[in-house]
């Protein structure tokens, strides 16, 4: 006889055991919260940083630090890496923005009280 009578009569392995699946689910949950979710958050921040790059920002492209001279298109920038030396780079190649330039403020029709001439007196 190939199968022992005690094993054949017990019926072991005949049903589905939910507790055998619990460690796999636990491992997936741990991986999600410790690895997958933080990586997705970091990728989202990087995408937002790349979309906010504009002229005058100091950026790092492949280890080279330069200043964005011109935004050519949605995917391409012109970066000045030295006086008079400009290179065209793909926006996705930017690894870090070192300093941001302040946005140009729109001129308003209301001038502050200091700028208005003093009325007679």
C-alpha positions in Angstrom: 0.0 0.0 0.0 1.4 3.4 -1.0 -0.8 5.6 1.3 -1.0 5.0 5.0 -4.5 4.1 6.2 -4.4 6.9 8.9 -3.7 9.6 6.4 -6.3 8.4 3.9 -9.0 8.3 6.5 -8.3 11.7 8.0 -9.2 13.6 4.8 -6.3 16.1 5.1 -6.0 18.5 2.2 -9.5 18.1 1.1 -10.7 21.6 2.1 -9.6 25.2 1.7 -7.9 26.7 4.8 -8.3 30.5 5.0 -5.5 30.7 7.6 -3.0 29.5 5.1 -3.8 32.6 3.0 -3.5 35.0 5.9 0.4 35.3 5.9 0.4 36.1 2.2 -2.2 38.9 2.7 -0.2 40.3 5.6 3.0 40.4 3.6 1.2 42.2 0.7 -0.2 44.8 3.2 3.2 45.4 4.7 4.8 45.8 1.3 2.1 48.2 0.2 2.5 50.5 3.2 6.3 50.3 3.4 7.3 50.2 -0.2 4.6 50.8 -2.9 2.7 53.7 -1.3 5.7 55.9 -0.4 7.2 55.3 -3.9 4.0 56.4 -5.6 3.9 59.5 -3.4 7.5 60.4 -4.3 6.8 59.9 -8.0 3.7 62.2 -7.8 5.8 64.9 -6.1 8.5 64.6 -8.8 5.9 64.9 -11.6 4.5 68.0 -10.0 8.0 69.5 -9.6 8.7 68.9 -13.3 5.5 70.4 -14.4 6.2 73.6 -12.3 9.7 74.2 -13.8 9.9 77.6 -15.5 12.5 80.1 -16.9 15.1 81.2 -14.3 14.9 78.0 -12.1 18.2 76.4 -11.2 18.0 72.7 -12.0 20.2 69.6 -11.9 20.3 67.6 -15.1 22.4 64.4 -15.0 24.7 65.9 -12.4 25.1 69.2 -14.2 23.7 72.3 -12.6 22.2 74.9 -14.9 19.6 77.6 -15.2 16.5 77.2 -17.3 16.9 79.7 -20.1 13.8 78.8 -22.2 10.9 76.4 -22.0 10.8 75.2 -25.6 7.8 72.8 -25.2 6.0 70.6 -22.7 8.8 68.1 -23.0 11.9 70.1 -23.8 13.9 72.9 -22.0 16.9 75.0 -22.9 19.3 75.0 -19.9 22.3 77.3 -19.7 25.1 75.4 -18.0 27.8 78.1 -18.5 28.0 81.7 -19.9 26.7 81.4 -23.4 26.5 77.5 -23.3 23.0 76.2 -23.7 21.9 72.6 -24.0 18.5 71.3 -24.9 17.2 68.7 -22.4 14.1 66.6 -21.9 12.0 67.7 -19.0 12.0 64.2 -17.5 15.8 64.3 -17.2 15.7 66.9 -14.5 16.4 65.3 -11.2 16.1 68.2 -8.8 15.1 71.9 -8.8 17.6 73.8 -6.6 16.0 77.2 -6.5 12.7 78.5 -7.8 12.2 82.0 -9.3 9.4 84.2 -8.0 6.5 84.4 -10.4 6.0 87.8 -12.1 3.3 89.7 -10.4 0.7 91.3 -12.5 0.6 95.1 -12.5 -2.5 96.3 -10.7 -4.3 99.6 -11.4 -4.4 100.5 -7.7 -1.2 101.9 -6.6 -0.2 102.1 -2.9 -0.8 105.4 -1.0 3.0 106.1 -0.9 3.2 106.3 -4.7 0.2 108.7 -5.1 1.0 112.4 -5.1 0.0 114.3 -2.0 -3.1 116.4 -2.5 -2.8 120.2 -1.9 -2.4 121.7 1.4 
